[in-house]
């Protein structure tokens, strides 16, 4: 995968809860490129954590798709069933109108159209369920095809060289063996917000960190111990800590253990769910610096969920702002802080305190009240690209206003 390719694509993700369909995440779409850090910010309850948990399949998505490394790993079906219900209702209304007009041929054509539409939606539902359930074997199958295609070309180029052909055959065999064990879902790991609740108090640190390897079927105890010691050293702990229990560590040390548990799986993407919000300020800086070092060393891609905008600016390449289950703004970190456009983003930035008493006396705090800021009575908003790479949730009138604001800046 190339550096500038999307490692993660989230398309129209929806996560509803309960009988009344509480919309925790409501039609969220974004991409994450390989090697970048994307920050997700917003107030408590805006859907940040739910988005992360839906991506990693801790929740079954209500609707929408998540593609990881080109493979659909999450697929909700609600949009298809809703489309069937909507089309059936519209079709009944059209048929009633045709009956009054005596249009027999039109009624027949309408019924035929509805049948084709429903069959297509049912096909999409079957595909979605299959991809969601069987994403691991499907990804292994895809990898095997890519490896075979690659080595077919190499062997064709090496025709006549028996030594080279034998070497390529062995390489192909080894790569196919690795592909047969590949688990695409474990290539995404999560660092949880609460370093106390996320660690089992009855397990030693060795057992906690090694649990992923054990689940994958690795039984070589010497290899497991070596990997655990290596991970402990990577996160700033020592191998003597491996035999202890979580209650023997401080909050910052527990979070380092959580990070070690994630990186031992050699992930391509880490979802860090507010990993520093439960820690002291000095410890926060240590954990952020650790994540930065691991990012550089291991080539990690990180989705960083947080409240603290100043931390997000320091750590992130791009920032996604969420409000009430929806994305309201996406931009590069510097661009978002220099030219915030959505009123909610401006209100979040106005809430950042600075250690300067003179500035604090003059700081104007903005309160975001959607009813006062927007008029969506005639046109609903959607996410639009106001400037290259800068997306804002707005309708046409707001779009023009934001464009003028950027031109005047």
C-alpha positions as CSV (number, residue, x, y, z in Angstrom):
1,X,0.0,0.0,0.0
2,X,1.4,3.4,-1.0
3,X,1.9,6.2,1.6
4,X,-0.8,8.4,0.2
5,X,-3.4,5.7,-0.3
6,X,-6.5,5.5,1.9
7,X,-6.0,2.7,4.5
8,X,-9.5,3.3,5.9
9,X,-12.7,4.5,4.2
10,X,-15.8,5.1,6.2
11,X,-18.9,5.5,4.0
12,X,-22.3,6.8,5.4
13,X,-21.8,5.0,8.7
14,X,-24.8,5.0,11.0
15,X,-25.1,3.6,14.5
16,X,-28.5,3.7,16.1
17,X,-29.5,2.3,19.5
18,X,-32.7,1.2,21.1
19,X,-36.3,0.9,19.9
20,X,-36.5,4.6,19.2
21,X,-33.4,4.7,17.1
22,X,-31.2,7.0,19.1
23,X,-28.7,8.3,16.5
24,X,-25.3,8.0,18.1
25,X,-23.6,8.2,14.7
26,X,-25.7,9.6,11.8
27,X,-24.3,9.3,8.3
28,X,-20.6,9.8,8.9
29,X,-18.1,9.6,6.0
30,X,-14.3,10.1,6.0
31,X,-11.0,8.6,4.9
32,X,-7.7,8.0,6.6
33,X,-4.5,7.8,4.6
34,X,-1.7,5.4,5.5
35,X,0.8,6.9,8.0
36,X,-1.3,9.9,9.1
37,X,-2.9,10.8,12.4
38,X,-6.5,11.9,12.2
39,X,-8.0,13.5,15.3
40,X,-11.7,13.3,16.1
41,X,-13.0,16.0,18.5
42,X,-16.3,17.0,19.9
43,X,-18.1,17.2,23.2
44,X,-19.1,14.2,25.2
45,X,-21.9,12.2,23.6
46,X,-21.2,13.5,20.0
47,X,-20.4,10.0,18.7
48,X,-16.6,9.9,18.6
49,X,-16.1,6.7,20.6
50,X,-19.1,5.0,19.0
51,X,-17.6,5.7,15.6
52,X,-14.3,4.1,16.7
53,X,-16.1,1.1,18.2
54,X,-18.2,0.6,15.1
55,X,-15.1,0.6,12.9
56,X,-13.4,-2.0,15.0
57,X,-16.6,-4.1,15.0
58,X,-17.3,-3.9,18.7
59,X,-20.8,-2.8,17.6
60,X,-22.7,-4.1,14.5
61,X,-23.2,-1.0,12.4
62,X,-26.9,-0.1,11.6
63,X,-26.0,1.1,8.1
64,X,-23.0,2.1,6.0
65,X,-19.7,0.5,5.1
66,X,-16.2,0.5,6.4
67,X,-13.3,-0.4,4.0
68,X,-10.0,-1.3,5.5
69,X,-7.0,-1.9,3.2
70,X,-9.5,-2.1,0.4
71,X,-11.6,-4.9,2.1
72,X,-15.1,-4.2,3.3
73,X,-15.0,-5.2,7.0
74,X,-18.2,-3.5,8.2
75,X,-21.5,-3.5,6.3
76,X,-24.8,-2.4,7.7
77,X,-28.1,-3.3,6.0
78,X,-30.6,-0.8,7.4
79,X,-30.3,1.6,4.4
80,X,-31.3,-1.2,2.0
81,X,-34.4,-2.3,4.0
82,X,-35.4,1.4,4.4
83,X,-35.0,1.9,0.7
84,X,-37.3,-1.1,0.0
85,X,-40.0,0.2,2.4
86,X,-39.8,3.7,0.9
87,X,-40.0,2.5,-2.7
88,X,-42.9,0.2,-1.9
89,X,-44.9,3.1,-0.3
90,X,-44.1,5.3,-3.3
91,X,-45.0,2.5,-5.7
92,X,-48.4,2.0,-4.0
93,X,-49.2,5.7,-4.4
94,X,-48.2,5.6,-8.1
95,X,-50.4,2.5,-8.7
96,X,-53.4,4.1,-7.0
97,X,-53.0,7.1,-9.3
98,X,-52.8,4.8,-12.4
99,X,-55.9,2.9,-11.3
100,X,-57.9,6.1,-11.2
101,X,-56.5,7.0,-14.7
102,X,-57.2,3.5,-16.0
103,X,-53.6,3.0,-17.0
104,X,-53.4,-0.8,-17.0
105,X,-50.0,-0.9,-18.9
106,X,-48.5,1.6,-16.5
107,X,-49.6,-0.5,-13.5
108,X,-47.9,-3.6,-15.0
109,X,-44.7,-1.7,-15.7
110,X,-44.7,-0.2,-12.1
111,X,-45.1,-3.7,-10.5
112,X,-42.2,-5.0,-12.7
113,X,-40.1,-2.0,-11.7
114,X,-40.8,-2.6,-8.0
115,X,-39.9,-6.3,-8.3
116,X,-36.5,-5.5,-10.0
117,X,-35.8,-2.8,-7.4
118,X,-36.5,-5.1,-4.4
119,X,-34.5,-7.9,-5.8
120,X,-31.5,-5.6,-6.3
121,X,-31.7,-4.3,-2.7
122,X,-32.0,-7.9,-1.4
123,X,-28.9,-8.8,-3.4
124,X,-27.0,-5.9,-1.8
125,X,-28.2,-7.0,1.6
126,X,-26.9,-10.5,1.0
127,X,-23.5,-9.1,-0.2
128,X,-23.3,-6.8,2.8
129,X,-24.0,-9.7,5.3
130,X,-21.5,-11.9,3.5
131,X,-18.7,-9.2,3.6
132,X,-19.4,-8.4,7.2
133,X,-19.4,-12.0,8.4
134,X,-16.7,-13.4,6.1
135,X,-14.3,-10.4,5.8
136,X,-11.3,-12.4,7.1
137,X,-11.5,-15.4,4.6
138,X,-12.4,-13.0,1.8
139,X,-9.3,-10.9,2.5
140,X,-7.2,-14.0,2.7
141,X,-8.6,-15.1,-0.7
142,X,-7.8,-11.7,-2.2
143,X,-4.2,-11.8,-0.8
144,X,-3.7,-15.2,-2.3
145,X,-4.8,-14.1,-5.7
146,X,-2.6,-11.0,-5.6
147,X,0.4,-13.1,-4.5
148,X,-0.2,-15.7,-7.2
149,X,-0.6,-13.0,-9.9
150,X,2.7,-11.3,-8.7
151,X,4.7,-14.6,-8.8
152,X,3.2,-15.7,-12.1
153,X,4.7,-12.6,-13.6
154,X,8.1,-13.1,-11.8
155,X,8.2,-16.8,-12.9
156,X,7.4,-15.8,-16.5
157,X,10.3,-13.3,-16.5
158,X,12.7,-15.9,-15.0
159,X,11.8,-18.7,-17.5
160,X,14.8,-20.9,-18.2
161,X,16.6,-20.0,-14.9
162,X,15.9,-23.2,-12.9
163,X,17.6,-21.8,-9.7
164,X,15.7,-18.6,-9.8
165,X,12.4,-20.4,-10.5
166,X,13.0,-22.7,-7.4
167,X,13.7,-19.6,-5.3
168,X,10.5,-17.9,-6.5
169,X,8.5,-21.0,-5.9
170,X,9.7,-21.2,-2.2
171,X,9.0,-17.4,-1.8
172,X,5.4,-17.9,-3.2
173,X,4.8,-20.9,-0.9
174,X,6.0,-18.9,2.2
175,X,3.9,-15.8,1.3
176,X,0.8,-18.0,0.7
177,X,1.3,-19.6,4.1
178,X,1.4,-16.2,5.7
179,X,-1.7,-15.0,3.8
180,X,-3.6,-18.0,4.9
181,X,-3.1,-16.9,8.6
182,X,-3.8,-13.2,8.0
183,X,-6.6,-11.7,10.1
184,X,-7.5,-8.3,8.7
185,X,-9.6,-7.3,11.7
186,X,-6.7,-7.7,14.2
187,X,-4.8,-5.2,12.0
188,X,-6.9,-2.6,13.7
189,X,-6.2,-2.3,17.5
190,X,-7.8,0.0,20.0
191,X,-6.4,1.8,23.0
192,X,-9.2,2.4,25.5
193,X,-10.0,5.5,27.5
194,X,-10.0,4.1,31.0
195,X,-6.6,2.4,31.8
196,X,-8.1,0.8,34.9
197,X,-11.3,-0.7,33.5
198,X,-9.7,-1.9,30.2
199,X,-7.2,-4.3,32.0
200,X,-8.4,-7.5,33.7
201,X,-7.4,-7.3,37.4
202,X,-7.0,-11.1,37.6
203,X,-4.5,-11.4,34.8
204,X,-0.8,-10.6,35.0
205,X,0.7,-8.0,32.6
206,X,2.4,-10.8,30.6
207,X,-1.0,-12.5,30.1
208,X,-2.8,-9.2,29.2
209,X,-0.2,-8.2,26.6
210,X,0.1,-11.7,25.2
211,X,-3.6,-12.4,25.0
212,X,-3.9,-11.4,21.3
213,X,-1.0,-13.7,20.3
214,X,-2.6,-16.6,22.3
215,X,-6.0,-16.0,20.6
216,X,-4.2,-16.3,17.2
217,X,-3.0,-19.7,18.2
218,X,0.7,-19.0,19.0
219,X,1.8,-21.6,21.6
220,X,5.6,-21.0,21.7
221,X,6.0,-19.7,25.3
222,X,9.6,-18.5,24.7
223,X,8.5,-16.5,21.6
224,X,5.6,-15.0,23.5
225,X,7.7,-14.0,26.5
226,X,10.3,-12.4,24.2
227,X,7.6,-10.4,22.4
228,X,6.0,-9.3,25.7
229,X,9.4,-8.1,27.0
230,X,10.1,-6.3,23.7
231,X,6.8,-4.5,23.9
232,X,7.3,-3.5,27.5
233,X,10.6,-1.9,26.7
234,X,9.1,-0.1,23.7
235,X,6.5,1.6,25.9
236,X,9.0,2.5,28.6
237,X,8.5,-0.3,31.1
238,X,10.9,-3.2,32.1
239,X,10.5,-6.9,31.7
240,X,10.3,-7.4,35.5
241,X,6.8,-5.8,35.3
242,X,5.5,-8.7,33.3
243,X,4.7,-10.8,36.4
244,X,2.8,-8.1,38.2
245,X,-0.9,-7.3,38.2
246,X,-2.6,-4.0,37.0
247,X,-3.4,-2.7,40.5
248,X,0.4,-2.4,41.2
249,X,0.8,0.3,38.5
250,X,-0.1,4.0,38.2
251,X,-2.6,5.3,35.7
252,X,0.1,6.3,33.2
253,X,1.8,2.9,33.5
254,X,-1.5,1.2,33.0
255,X,-2.1,3.2,29.8
256,X,1.4,2.2,28.6
257,X,0.4,-1.5,29.2
258,X,-2.7,-0.9,27.1
259,X,-0.5,0.5,24.3
260,X,1.8,-2.5,24.5
261,X,-1.2,-4.8,24.2
262,X,-2.2,-3.0,21.0
263,X,1.1,-2.8,19.3
264,X,2.1,-6.4,20.0
265,X,-0.4,-7.4,17.2
266,X,1.7,-5.3,14.7
267,X,-1.4,-3.3,13.7
268,X,-1.6,-1.0,10.6
269,X,-4.2,1.2,12.3
270,X,-4.6,2.2,16.0
271,X,-7.8,3.8,17.3
272,X,-6.8,5.7,20.4
273,X,-10.0,6.5,22.3
274,X,-9.2,9.4,24.5
275,X,-6.0,7.7,25.8
276,X,-4.9,10.7,27.9
277,X,-8.1,12.1,29.3
278,X,-7.9,10.1,32.5
279,X,-4.3,11.0,33.2
280,X,-2.4,13.9,34.8
281,X,-1.1,16.7,32.5
282,X,2.5,15.7,32.8
283,X,1.7,12.0,32.2
284,X,-0.5,13.1,29.2
285,X,2.6,14.6,27.5
286,X,4.6,11.4,28.1
287,X,1.9,9.2,26.6
288,X,1.4,11.5,23.6
289,X,5.2,11.5,23.0
290,X,5.3,7.7,23.3
291,X,2.5,7.4,20.6
292,X,4.5,9.8,18.4
293,X,7.6,7.8,18.7
294,X,5.8,4.5,18.0
295,X,4.1,6.1,15.0
296,X,7.5,7.0,13.5
297,X,9.2,3.7,14.4
298,X,6.4,1.3,13.4
299,X,4.8,3.4,10.6
300,X,1.4,3.4,12.4
301,X,-1.7,5.1,11.2
302,X,-3.7,6.5,14.2
303,X,-7.3,7.7,14.7
304,X,-6.9,9.9,17.8
305,X,-10.2,10.6,19.7
306,X,-9.9,13.4,22.2
307,X,-11.5,16.4,24.0
308,X,-8.4,18.5,24.3
309,X,-8.1,20.5,21.1
310,X,-4.6,21.7,21.9
311,X,-3.4,18.1,22.2
312,X,-5.2,17.2,19.0
313,X,-3.5,20.1,17.1
314,X,-0.1,19.0,18.3
315,X,-0.5,15.3,17.5
316,X,-2.8,15.3,14.4
317,X,-2.3,15.9,10.7
318,X,-6.1,16.3,10.0
319,X,-9.0,17.0,12.4
320,X,-12.6,15.8,12.2
321,X,-15.1,17.8,14.3
322,X,-18.3,16.0,15.3
323,X,-21.5,17.3,16.8
324,X,-24.6,15.3,17.7
325,X,-23.6,12.2,15.7
326,X,-22.6,14.1,12.5
327,X,-19.4,15.5,11.1
328,X,-19.5,19.3,10.9
329,X,-16.0,20.1,9.7
330,X,-12.8,18.3,8.4
331,X,-9.6,20.1,7.7
332,X,-5.8,20.0,8.2
333,X,-4.9,20.8,11.8
334,X,-3.2,24.2,11.0
335,X,-6.0,25.1,8.6
336,X,-8.7,24.3,11.1
337,X,-7.1,26.4,13.8
338,X,-6.4,29.3,11.4
339,X,-9.7,29.4,9.6
340,X,-12.5,27.6,11.6
341,X,-15.7,28.0,9.6
342,X,-18.5,26.1,11.3
343,X,-19.9,27.9,14.3
344,X,-19.5,24.7,16.5
345,X,-15.8,24.5,15.6
346,X,-15.4,28.2,16.5
347,X,-17.2,27.6,19.8
348,X,-14.9,24.7,20.6
349,X,-11.8,26.7,19.9
350,X,-13.1,29.6,22.0
351,X,-13.2,27.2,25.0
352,X,-9.4,26.4,24.9
353,X,-7.8,28.0,28.0
354,X,-4.3,29.4,27.9
355,X,-1.9,30.0,30.8
356,X,-2.1,33.7,30.3
357,X,-4.2,35.7,32.8
358,X,-4.4,38.8,30.5
359,X,-5.6,36.7,27.5
360,X,-8.1,34.8,29.8
361,X,-9.7,38.1,30.9
362,X,-10.3,39.1,27.3
363,X,-11.2,35.7,25.9
364,X,-14.7,35.6,24.4
365,X,-16.4,32.3,24.8
366,X,-18.9,31.4,22.1
367,X,-22.0,29.3,22.8
368,X,-23.2,27.2,19.9
369,X,-27.0,27.2,19.5
370,X,-27.9,25.5,16.2
371,X,-31.4,27.2,15.9
372,X,-29.8,30.6,16.0
373,X,-26.8,29.8,13.8
374,X,-28.6,28.0,10.9
375,X,-31.7,28.3,8.8
376,X,-32.3,24.8,7.4
377,X,-36.1,25.3,6.8
378,X,-35.7,25.2,3.0
379,X,-32.5,23.2,2.4
380,X,-30.7,20.7,4.6
381,X,-26.9,20.7,5.0
382,X,-24.4,18.3,3.7
383,X,-20.6,18.0,3.9
384,X,-19.1,20.2,1.1
385,X,-15.6,21.0,0.1
386,X,-15.2,24.8,0.7
387,X,-11.5,24.8,0.0
388,X,-9.1,22.0,-1.1
389,X,-9.2,19.5,1.8
390,X,-11.5,21.7,3.9
391,X,-15.0,20.3,4.3
392,X,-17.9,21.9,6.2
393,X,-21.4,20.8,6.8
394,X,-23.5,23.5,5.2
395,X,-26.3,24.3,2.7
396,X,-25.8,26.4,-0.4
397,X,-26.2,29.8,1.3
398,X,-23.7,28.9,4.0
399,X,-21.4,27.4,1.4
400,X,-21.2,30.8,-0.4
401,X,-20.7,32.6,2.9
402,X,-17.8,30.3,4.0
403,X,-16.2,30.7,0.5
404,X,-16.3,34.5,0.9
405,X,-14.9,34.2,4.4
406,X,-11.9,32.2,3.2
407,X,-11.3,34.6,0.2
408,X,-11.3,37.6,2.5
409,X,-9.0,35.9,5.1
